[in-house]
């Protein structure tokens, strides 16, 4: 009788375990409490074949993971259970690692997350990465949270923090392409400093530096550019916005600067020995500072190459049509994201509107709500992530919401809005 009870308990546990995994669209689950496939992130990554060529989702359950991550394989998604409660924290100082004879490759192992130059199609989402060396030891020199080469690297809905300079350093200057959305970046000098092509949207920056917050190296190709849209910059009093030692092409559109930002244009550092061969290329559109604007960030898109219109400047445009991350975004977050039209958009053409969104990771189908007031009308359940509401009225605000249907229940989405022209 006792053996039967034990057997029934084992069967029940197995059923619950399988049920958990069936409801979760992840290939590998990491959990500190042992309820997943692995208890640490690195072993989960190591389990993926070296020749992997399809997206593998590694779901990281809530907890503090005090480990360095080394990624040498492609087509991997690291996604946290919760942005603030899934935390990868590790203290490492760049100069200490590079001065050791054991470090065969410069900067390898100098970050919390280290990405090999051969890596492509990597997504980091819904978690916090923090290099806390400066907080522990008082040294705020260069200490990467994320460092590497590779290309087509996406960071979504993350807090990326370092207690020193160069927080996010993705440095493939030949063909590196990087897309970041809805993130919080914090650090000291040059704490967001891409090489190659980079597009950032709907993010927040906090600078502890009196030297520069952002930096760009675009001297590998005259078309390389760093574009930031719909973002907010804050920092210590009189923090300068940016600089570039090498040729760089920086666009800031629809950005808000706090009153703490210094009256200092993006500049060429006196310490640089490599002059800009293509001149100063810093472009602005609809940017404003709390407390009053400075003249140097007035609208000047017409002076850029091809004089682009603000509506033309998208992620796909940034990458010269070589990559369309928003059009091919994997479903990785626990809720709907990357809505189009973007909430708050205005002057939307009333006769040509298609609502689009990146689905939640576990979505089976989508309940669509739409209307001219916050009391939305249910328009139906559908499998696709696009909805055409038909011809709309001019100069009218419309509201919409997507509720995701999953095996575990319905995830109620936020209410968004846009206004027709």
C-alpha positions in Angstrom: 0.0 0.0 0.0 2.8 2.4 0.9 4.6 1.7 -2.4 1.4 2.5 -4.3 1.1 5.9 -2.5 4.7 6.7 -3.2 4.2 5.8 -6.8 1.1 8.0 -7.0 3.0 10.9 -5.5 5.8 10.4 -8.0 3.3 10.3 -10.9 1.6 13.5 -9.6 4.9 15.4 -9.3 5.8 14.3 -12.9 2.4 15.4 -14.2 2.7 18.8 -12.5 6.3 19.2 -13.8 5.3 18.4 -17.3 2.3 20.6 -17.0 4.5 23.5 -16.0 6.7 23.0 -19.0 3.8 22.5 -21.4 2.4 25.9 -20.5 5.7 27.6 -20.9 7.1 28.1 -24.4 10.7 27.8 -23.5 13.3 25.3 -24.6 15.3 25.4 -21.4 14.3 26.6 -17.9 16.9 27.8 -15.4 15.7 28.1 -11.7 17.7 28.6 -8.6 15.4 26.3 -6.6 16.0 23.3 -8.9 12.6 23.3 -10.5 14.0 23.8 -14.0 16.5 22.1 -16.2 19.5 23.9 -14.7 20.2 26.0 -11.6 22.7 28.3 -13.4 22.7 30.1 -16.7 26.1 29.1 -18.1 25.3 25.3 -18.0 22.1 26.0 -19.8 24.0 27.8 -22.5 26.6 25.1 -22.6 23.9 22.4 -23.3 23.1 24.0 -26.7 24.9 22.4 -29.7 27.8 24.4 -31.1 26.2 24.4 -34.6 22.8 25.6 -33.4 20.9 27.5 -36.1 17.4 28.0 -34.7 16.3 30.2 -31.8 16.6 28.5 -28.4 14.7 30.2 -25.6 16.3 30.0 -22.2 13.8 31.1 -19.5 15.5 32.3 -16.4 13.3 32.2 -13.3 13.4 34.9 -10.6 16.5 35.0 -8.4 20.0 36.5 -8.2 22.5 34.7 -10.4 26.0 35.7 -9.3 27.9 34.4 -12.4 29.7 35.5 -15.5 28.1 34.5 -18.7 30.1 33.5 -21.8 28.2 33.2 -25.1 29.9 31.6 -28.1 26.8 30.2 -29.8 24.2 31.8 -32.0 20.4 31.9 -32.1 19.9 32.1 -28.3 17.4 34.0 -26.3 18.0 34.7 -22.6 14.7 35.9 -21.1 14.0 36.6 -17.4 10.8 35.8 -15.6 10.6 39.4 -14.3 12.7 42.4 -15.4 13.5 43.5 -11.8 13.5 40.2 -10.0 15.7 38.2 -12.4 19.1 39.6 -11.8 22.6 38.6 -13.1 25.1 40.4 -10.8 28.9 40.0 -10.9 31.8 42.4 -10.1 34.6 42.5 -12.7 37.0 45.3 -13.5 38.4 45.5 -17.1 41.9 46.5 -16.3 42.3 43.8 -13.6 41.3 41.1 -16.1 43.4 42.4 -19.0 46.6 42.7 -16.9 46.6 39.0 -16.1 48.7 36.6 -18.2 45.7 34.2 -18.2 43.6 36.5 -20.4 44.7 35.4 -23.9 42.2 37.7 -25.7 41.8 41.3 -24.8 38.6 42.1 -22.9 37.4 38.4 -22.9 36.0 37.9 -19.5 35.8 41.6 -18.6 32.0 41.7 -18.6 29.1 40.2 -16.8 27.8 38.9 -20.1 30.6 38.2 -22.6 29.7 37.7 -26.3 32.0 36.1 -28.8 32.7 37.9 -32.1 31.1 35.0 -34.1 27.7 35.2 -32.3 24.7 36.3 -34.3 20.9 36.5 -33.5 21.2 36.8 -29.7 18.3 38.3 -27.7 18.6 39.4 -24.0 15.2 40.2 -22.5 13.3 41.0 -19.4 16.0 40.9 -16.8 18.7 43.0 -15.0 22.4 42.8 -15.7 24.6 44.6 -13.1 28.4 44.9 -12.9 28.7 46.0 -9.3 32.5 46.2 -9.0 32.5 50.0 -8.4 29.9 49.7 -5.6 31.9 47.1 -3.8 35.4 48.4 -4.2 35.0 52.2 -5.1 36.7 52.0 -8.5 34.6 53.4 -11.3 36.9 52.6 -14.1 35.7 50.7 -17.2 33.6 47.7 -16.1 31.3 46.2 -18.7 27.8 44.8 -18.0 27.6 43.5 -21.6 30.7 43.3 -23.8 31.3 41.6 -27.1 31.2 41.6 -30.9 28.8 39.6 -32.9 25.8 41.1 -34.9 22.0 41.2 -34.8 22.0 41.4 -31.0 18.7 42.5 -29.4 18.2 43.8 -25.8 14.6 44.2 -24.8 12.9 45.4 -21.6 16.1 45.2 -19.5 18.0 47.1 -16.8 21.7 47.3 -17.8 23.8 48.8 -15.1 27.5 49.2 -14.4 29.2 51.0 -11.5 31.8 52.3 -14.0 32.3 53.2 -17.7 31.4 51.3 -20.8 28.2 49.6 -19.5 27.1 48.3 -22.9 30.0 47.8 -25.3 29.0 46.0 -28.5 32.1 46.5 -30.6 31.9 44.7 -33.9 33.0 47.7 -36.0 32.8 45.9 -39.3 29.2 44.6 -39.5 27.8 44.9 -36.0 24.1 45.6 -35.8 22.3 46.1 -32.5 18.7 46.9 -31.5 17.6 47.9 -28.0 14.0 48.8 -26.8 12.4 49.7 -23.6 15.6 49.5 -21.5 17.2 51.4 -18.7 21.0 52.1 -19.0 23.1 53.4 -16.2 26.9 53.9 -15.9 29.8 56.3 -16.0 31.9 57.5 -18.9 30.7 56.4 -22.4 28.3 54.0 -20.8 26.4 53.2 -24.1 29.1 53.0 -26.7 28.3 50.9 -29.8 30.5 50.4 -32.9 28.8 49.9 -36.2 25.0 50.2 -36.4 22.8 50.7 -33.4 19.1 51.6 -32.9 17.7 52.4 -29.4 14.0 53.3 -28.7 11.8 54.0 -25.7 14.6 53.8 -23.2 16.1 55.7 -20.2 19.7 56.7 -19.7 21.3 57.8 -16.4 24.8 59.2 -16.4 27.3 59.4 -13.5 29.9 60.9 -15.8 31.1 64.5 -16.3 32.8 63.4 -19.5 30.1 61.8 -21.7 27.1 59.5 -21.6 27.0 58.2 -25.1 29.7 57.4 -27.7 29.9 56.0 -31.2 32.5 54.5 -33.4 31.3 54.5 -37.0 34.5 54.8 -38.9 34.3 51.4 -40.5 31.6 52.5 -43.0 30.3 56.0 -43.8 26.8 54.6 -43.4 27.2 53.3 -39.9 25.0 55.2 -37.5 23.7 55.3 -33.9 20.0 56.3 -33.6 18.1 57.0 -30.4 14.4 57.7 -30.4 11.7 58.4 -27.9 14.1 58.2 -25.0 14.9 60.2 -21.8 18.4 61.3 -20.6 19.2 62.1 -16.9 22.3 62.1 -14.8 24.4 64.0 -12.2 24.3 67.8 -12.5 26.1 69.0 -15.7 26.5 65.6 -17.3 27.5 66.0 -21.0 25.5 64.2 -23.6 28.2 62.5 -25.7 31.4 62.4 -27.7 33.1 60.3 -30.4 36.9 59.7 -30.6 36.5 58.3 -34.1 34.0 59.1 -36.9 30.5 58.6 -35.7 27.0 59.4 -36.9 24.5 60.1 -34.1 20.8 60.8 -34.5 18.6 61.8 -31.6 14.9 62.1 -32.3 11.9 62.8 -30.0 14.2 62.7 -26.9 13.8 64.5 -23.6 16.8 65.7 -21.6 16.6 66.5 -17.9 17.6 69.9 -16.6 20.9 68.3 -15.4 22.3 68.0 -18.9 25.2 70.4 -19.5 25.2 72.9 -22.3 27.9 70.9 -24.2 27.3 69.6 -27.7 28.5 66.1 -28.7 32.3 66.7 -29.1 35.6 65.6 -30.5 37.8 64.7 -27.4 41.2 66.4 -27.1 42.8 63.1 -26.3 41.9 61.6 -29.7 44.6 61.1 -32.2 42.2 60.1 -35.1 40.5 63.1 -36.7 37.0 62.9 -38.1 37.4 62.3 -41.8 33.7 62.8 -42.5 33.3 65.8 -40.1 30.8 66.3 -37.3 27.6 64.3 -38.0 25.2 64.8 -35.1 21.5 65.2 -35.9 18.5 66.1 -33.9 14.7 66.2 -34.3 12.0 67.3 -31.8 14.4 67.0 -28.8 13.7 69.1 -25.7 15.3 69.8 -22.3 13.4 70.3 -19.1 14.1 73.8 -18.1 14.8 75.1 -21.6 16.4 73.9 -24.9 20.0 74.6 -26.0 20.6 75.8 -29.5 22.9 73.0 -30.5 20.2 70.3 -30.5 17.8 72.3 -32.7 16.2 70.3 -35.6 18.8 69.8 -38.4 17.9 66.5 -40.2 18.0 68.4 -43.5 21.8 68.6 -43.1 22.2 64.8 -42.9 23.1 62.7 -45.9 20.0 62.3 -48.0 18.1 64.7 -45.7 15.8 62.1 -44.2 12.3 62.8 -43.0 11.7 62.0 -39.3 9.1 59.4 -40.4 11.8 57.6 -42.5 14.1 57.0 -39.6 13.2 53.5 -38.4 15.2 50.5 -37.2 15.2 49.1 -40.7 16.4 52.4 -42.1 19.2 52.6 -39.5 20.5 49.2 -40.6 20.4 50.3 -44.3 17.8 47.6 -45.0 20.2 44.8 -44.1 18.2 43.9 -41.0 14.6 44.5 -39.9 14.5 43.6 -36.2 11.0 44.9 -35.6 9.6 43.0 -38.5 11.2 39.7 -37.5 11.1 40.1 -33.7 10.8 36.7 -31.8 8.0 36.3 -29.3 10.0 36.3 -26.1 8.4 38.7 -23.5 5.6 37.5 -21.2 3.3 40.2 -22.6 2.5 42.0 -25.9 5.2 44.5 -26.9 6.5 46.5 -29.9 3.1 47.9 -30.8 2.6 49.7 -34.1 1.4 52.5 -34.3 3.4 53.4 -31.2 1.3 54.6 -28.4 1.0 58.4 -28.5 1.5 58.5 -32.2 -0.2 61.3 -34.1 -0.8 62.3 -37.7 -1.6 58.7 -38.6 -3.2 58.3 -42.0 -6.8 57.5 -41.4 -7.3 55.4 -44.5 -4.2 53.1 -44.1 -3.9 51.8 -40.6 -2.8 48.3 -39.6 -2.4 47.5 -35.9 0.6 45.2 -35.3 2.3 43.8 -32.3 4.9 41.3 -31.2 3.0 38.5 -29.4 3.6 37.3 -25.9 5.8 34.3 -25.7 3.0 31.9 -24.5 0.2 33.3 -26.6 -2.1 30.9 -28.4 -4.3 33.6 -29.9 -5.2 37.3 -29.4 -8.3 39.1 -28.2 -8.5 42.5 -30.0 -10.2 45.5 -28.6 -10.6 48.8 -30.4 -12.6 52.0 -30.2 -12.9 55.8 -29.9 -12.9 55.8 -26.1 -11.3 53.9 -23.3 -14.4 51.7 -23.1 -13.2 49.5 -25.9 -15.3 47.2 -28.2 -14.3 43.6 -28.5 -13.4 43.0 -32.2 -12.8 39.3 -32.0 -10.2 36.6 -31.3 -7.6 35.8 -33.9 -4.3 33.9 -34.5 -2.5 36.6 -36.4 -0.7 39.6 -34.8 -2.1 42.2 -37.2 -5.6 43.8 -37.3 -7.0 46.2 -39.8 -9.8 48.4 -38.2 -10.9 49.8 -41.6 -11.2 53.4 -42.6 -11.0 55.7 -39.6 -12.2 59.3 -39.0 -9.7 62.1 -39.4 -8.3 64.0 -36.4 -9.6 61.4 -34.0 -8.0 59.6 -31.1 -8.4 55.8 -31.1 -7.7 53.3 -28.3 -6.8 49.7 -28.6 -5.8 46.7 -26.5 -4.6 43.2 -27.0 -5.3 40.5 -24.5 -3.2 37.4 -24.9 -4.9 34.0 -24.7 -2.6 31.3 -23.1 -2.9 27.9 -21.7 -2.8 29.3 -18.3 -5.4 32.0 -18.9 -5.8 35.5 -20.4 -3.1 38.2 -20.0 -4.9 41.5 -20.1 -2.9 44.1 -22.0 -2.4 47.8 -21.6 -4.6 50.3 -23.4 -2.8 52.3 -26.1 -3.8 55.2 -28.3 -3.0 57.1 -31.4 -4.4 60.0 -33.3 -5.2 60.3 -36.9 -4.1 63.3 -39.0 
